[in-house]
Amino acid sequence: MGRKPATVHGMALIDKPAGMTSHDVVAQLRKRFGERRIGHAGTLDPDATGLLVIGVGKATRLLRFATASFKTYEVEIVLGVETDTLDSSGQIVAEHRMSLDPTEVVEAASALTGEIEQIPPMVSARRIGGRRLHELAREGIEVDREARTVQIRKFDIRPTDDPMIWRAVVDCSAGTYIRTLGADLGIALQGGAHIRNLRRTQSGVFDIGEGDKIAEATLRPVLELVRGLDRVVLTNEEMLLVRNGGRLANERVAGVGPWALTDSSSNLIAVHEKIDNQVVAGVVLPE
């Protein structure tokens, strides 16, 4: 019998091209790294491009700390035309004559900042009743979706040479649907809209400038995946405690967490977080 290949651990940053699903990227990286356990922090639609944060091996257990981060997108919003997918991949379902003063557009975008409510689109990957919404949509099924609260920290929008096409930069919380934001802007302007050329440029502390092409992807240390967290270097006594699932004393950490716990050689041992004002072990990595 052949020897089982060694497990590979780490993270990667990928600049996803258009025409691929996030799952397609994972499948290619499994071949490149020779590791089955690979996941990503936040799906990108096939037509979208940009940054995918990837966890490999035991680092997949840390992805939830990256998934929760704020993300930044660049996008074009096409006013006056609605599609059934809310983006340029869909069929046109309505057209509107919209004569707009640029000030109106900027003010409407400004009104869509802060905490807002969004209804997930039927073409999203969100699950309801065990089925992804886009699977139901392909079968011609539409279901009721509850609105969810998201935070838009920035919705900067500027005109192009075409008065019906606007470029935007959006900084938003995890779970925000940019296509819904574009459609809502159209509605706010007494018409309709869809998006195109969506690109994720930042995910938490990670920037698109760090992204690799899939074929050139490099495996980075596990600790890189949680580099945005405050770090605590453990004593030898704390190492034993943490390795066995114990929690740090509250006074050993500051702020709201989570915290990356390392040994003196910067090897990641665990991530602790605060729940109900109590420090608890979030993830303990195997040795």
PECOR-V419269 format. One record per pair of residues at least 6 apart in sequence whose ideal C-beta (glycine too) atoms are under 7 Angstrom apart, sorted by the first residue. I is the first residue (numbers start at 1). GAP is how many residues later the second one is. D is the distance in Angstrom with one decimal. If there is no record, write none. Layout:
I;GAP;D  I;GAP;D
This chain:
5;29;5.6  7;28;6.6  7;50;5.3  8;25;5.1  8;26;6.3  8;27;4.2  8;48;5.8  8;49;5.3  8;211;6.7  9;47;6.2  9;48;3.5  9;49;4.9  9;50;5.7  9;213;5.4  10;46;4.9  10;47;6.8  10;49;6.0  10;209;4.1  10;210;5.5  10;211;6.0  10;212;5.7  11;43;6.0  11;44;5.5  11;45;6.2  11;48;5.1  11;209;5.1  11;211;6.6  11;213;5.3  11;214;4.2  12;17;6.6  12;42;4.2  12;44;6.6  12;200;6.8  12;205;4.8  12;206;6.7  12;207;6.1  12;208;6.4  13;38;6.6  13;40;6.3  13;193;5.8  13;197;4.8  13;198;5.0  13;199;6.3  14;11;5.9  14;38;4.4  14;40;5.9  14;197;5.7  14;198;6.0  14;200;6.0  14;203;6.1  15;35;6.6  15;36;6.6  15;193;6.2  15;196;3.3  15;197;6.6  15;198;6.4  16;9;5.6  16;28;5.5  16;33;5.8  16;34;6.2  16;36;5.0  17;32;6.0  18;29;5.6  18;31;5.3  19;27;6.2  20;26;6.3  21;25;5.2  22;18;5.4  22;21;4.7  22;22;5.4  22;30;6.2  25;27;5.9  25;189;6.1  26;12;5.0  26;13;6.9  26;14;6.2  28;186;5.1  29;9;5.4  29;25;6.3  29;185;6.8  29;188;6.2  30;6;6.0  30;8;5.5  32;185;6.0  33;23;5.8  33;186;6.2  35;21;5.5  35;22;5.6  37;20;5.3  37;23;5.3  38;16;6.4  38;17;7.0  38;18;5.3  38;22;6.8  39;16;5.2  39;21;4.5  39;24;5.3  40;12;5.1  40;13;6.4  40;14;5.3  41;12;4.1  41;22;4.9  41;25;3.9  41;26;4.3  41;162;6.6  42;25;5.8  42;29;6.7  42;132;6.7  42;161;6.4  43;82;5.2  44;6;6.5  44;8;6.3  44;156;6.2  45;153;7.0  47;40;6.5  47;42;5.3  48;150;4.2  48;151;6.8  48;152;6.9  49;150;4.8  50;149;4.3  50;150;3.4  50;151;6.0  50;158;5.8  51;149;4.8  51;150;6.6  51;151;6.7  51;152;5.1  51;155;6.2  51;157;4.9  51;160;5.3  53;13;5.0  53;150;5.2  53;153;5.7  55;7;6.1  55;8;4.5  55;170;6.0  56;163;6.4  58;164;6.8  58;227;5.4  58;228;6.1  59;163;4.7  59;166;5.2  61;222;5.0  62;163;5.0  62;164;5.8  62;209;6.5  62;221;6.1  65;161;5.7  65;164;6.7  65;193;6.0  65;206;6.3  66;137;7.0  66;138;5.9  66;159;6.1  67;107;5.9  68;106;5.4  69;105;6.5  69;134;5.8  69;135;2.9  69;159;7.0  70;83;6.6  70;101;6.2  70;102;6.6  70;103;5.8  70;134;6.7  71;101;6.3  71;103;6.7  71;129;6.0  71;131;6.4  71;132;5.0  72;97;6.8  72;98;7.0  72;99;4.8  72;129;5.1  72;130;3.8  73;97;4.8  73;105;5.4  73;125;6.1  73;126;6.5  73;127;5.4  73;128;6.8  74;95;5.6  74;125;4.8  74;127;5.8  75;93;5.3  75;95;6.7  75;103;5.7  75;107;6.9  75;120;5.2  75;122;6.5  75;123;4.7  76;89;5.8  76;91;5.6  76;119;6.7  76;120;5.0  76;121;4.7  77;89;4.9  77;91;5.8  77;105;4.6  77;108;6.1  77;116;5.4  77;118;5.6  78;86;6.4  78;87;5.5  78;115;6.1  78;116;5.4  78;118;6.1  79;19;5.6  79;85;4.7  79;87;6.9  79;107;5.9  79;110;6.7  79;112;6.5  79;114;4.8  80;15;6.3  80;16;5.0  80;18;4.9  80;84;5.0  80;111;5.9  80;112;6.8  81;11;5.9  81;14;5.5  81;111;6.7  81;113;6.0  82;11;5.3  82;12;4.2  82;104;7.0  82;110;3.7  82;112;6.1  83;7;3.5  83;8;6.1  83;9;5.7  83;10;6.2  83;111;4.6  84;6;4.4  84;7;5.2  84;9;5.1  85;38;4.8  86;35;5.5  86;37;7.0  86;93;3.8  86;94;6.6  86;96;6.7  86;97;4.9  86;108;5.4  86;109;6.7  87;92;5.1  87;107;5.5  87;108;5.0  87;109;6.3  88;106;6.3  88;108;3.8  94;98;5.5  96;95;3.6  96;96;5.1  98;91;6.2  98;93;4.1  100;89;6.1  102;57;5.7  104;85;6.5  105;52;6.3  105;61;6.2  105;84;6.7  106;51;6.1  108;77;5.8  108;80;4.3  108;81;5.4  109;46;4.6  109;48;4.4  109;76;6.1  110;45;7.0  111;77;6.6  112;40;6.1  112;43;5.6  112;69;6.4  112;72;6.1  112;73;6.4  112;76;6.9  113;39;4.6  113;41;7.0  113;42;5.1  114;37;7.0  114;38;6.5  115;34;5.7  115;36;5.4  116;34;6.2  116;36;6.1  117;30;4.2  117;32;6.0  118;29;6.4  118;30;5.9  118;32;5.4  118;58;6.9  118;59;5.7  118;62;5.0  119;26;5.3  119;28;5.1  119;61;6.9  120;6;4.7  120;13;6.4  120;25;5.0  120;28;6.9  120;57;6.2  121;56;5.9  121;58;6.0  121;59;5.6  122;11;5.2  122;14;6.9  122;15;4.2  122;20;5.7  123;10;6.9  123;11;5.0  123;14;5.5  124;9;5.0  124;10;6.4  124;53;6.2  125;7;5.4  125;9;6.2  126;7;5.3  128;15;5.8  128;17;6.8  136;7;6.2  148;27;6.6  150;22;6.3  150;23;5.1  150;25;5.8  150;26;4.4  151;21;6.6  151;22;4.2  152;18;6.6  152;20;5.0  152;24;6.9  153;18;4.4  153;19;6.6  154;15;6.6  154;16;6.6  154;17;3.9  155;13;6.5  155;15;5.5  156;12;6.5  156;13;4.7  157;9;5.1  157;11;4.4  158;8;6.7  158;9;5.6  159;7;5.8  160;6;6.6  160;7;6.0  170;8;6.1  170;11;6.5  178;17;6.1  178;20;5.8  179;16;5.2  182;11;5.2  182;12;6.2  182;13;4.0  183;10;5.9  183;11;6.8  185;8;5.6  186;6;4.2  186;7;2.8  201;7;4.5  202;6;6.7  204;24;5.2  205;22;6.0  205;23;3.8  212;6;6.0  222;46;5.2  223;37;6.9  223;39;6.8  223;43;6.2  223;45;4.6  226;34;4.5  226;42;6.8  226;45;6.2  229;29;5.5  229;30;5.9  229;31;4.4  229;42;6.9  230;25;6.3  230;29;5.1  231;28;6.9  231;29;4.9  231;31;6.1  232;20;6.4  232;21;6.1  232;27;5.1  232;29;5.2  233;29;5.7  233;31;6.1  234;8;6.1  234;27;5.6  234;28;6.9  234;29;6.1  234;35;6.4  238;10;6.6  239;24;6.1  239;30;6.6  242;19;5.8  242;27;5.6  242;28;5.1  242;42;6.8  243;26;6.8  243;41;6.9  245;36;5.5  245;39;5.8  247;25;6.4  247;32;5.2  247;33;5.6  247;34;5.4  248;24;5.7  248;31;5.5  250;29;5.4  253;6;5.2  253;26;6.1  256;18;6.0  257;15;6.7  257;16;4.8  257;17;4.4  258;13;5.2  258;14;6.4  258;15;3.9  258;24;5.9  259;12;6.9  259;13;5.3  260;8;6.0  260;11;5.8  261;8;5.0  261;9;4.7  261;10;6.8  261;11;6.1  262;6;5.5  262;7;6.1  263;6;6.0  268;17;6.1  269;16;6.4  270;11;6.2  270;13;6.1  270;14;4.5  270;15;6.2  271;11;4.6  271;12;4.7  272;7;5.4  272;8;6.6  272;9;5.8  272;10;5.8  273;7;6.3  273;9;4.3
